[in-house]
C-alpha cells in the first residue's frame, strides 16, 4: 500500500471477479477495496480475481 497522510496512490488492486450477491466498496482508511455482501455489508465475500498492484 502506497499512502501518505492524506491520500493514496494507485498502488491497490481492484476486484473484478466476486459473487453476484456481493459488491465492492472503497475503504478510504485502508486505501483498498473491500468486497462485501449487498444484503449485509458486515459480511466479507471472496475475491476470485483483481487487476492492479
ChimeraX attribute file (.defattr): number of C-alpha atoms within 10 A of each C-alpha:
attribute: neighborCount
match mode: 1-to-1
recipient: residues
	/A:1	13
	/A:2	10
	/A:3	13
	/A:4	8
	/A:5	5
	/A:6	7
	/A:7	10
	/A:8	16
	/A:9	10
	/A:10	13
	/A:11	13
	/A:12	16
	/A:13	15
	/A:14	19
	/A:15	20
	/A:16	11
	/A:17	12
	/A:18	17
	/A:19	13
	/A:20	8
	/A:21	11
	/A:22	19
	/A:23	18
	/A:24	20
	/A:25	13
	/A:26	12
	/A:27	10
	/A:28	11
	/A:29	10
	/A:30	11
	/A:31	18
	/A:32	19
	/A:33	16
	/A:34	18
	/A:35	22
	/A:36	21
	/A:37	17
	/A:38	15
	/A:39	10
	/A:40	10
	/A:41	15
	/A:42	10
	/A:43	11
	/A:44	15
	/A:45	18
	/A:46	14
	/A:47	17
	/A:48	10
	/A:49	11
	/A:50	13
	/A:51	10
	/A:52	9
	/A:53	9
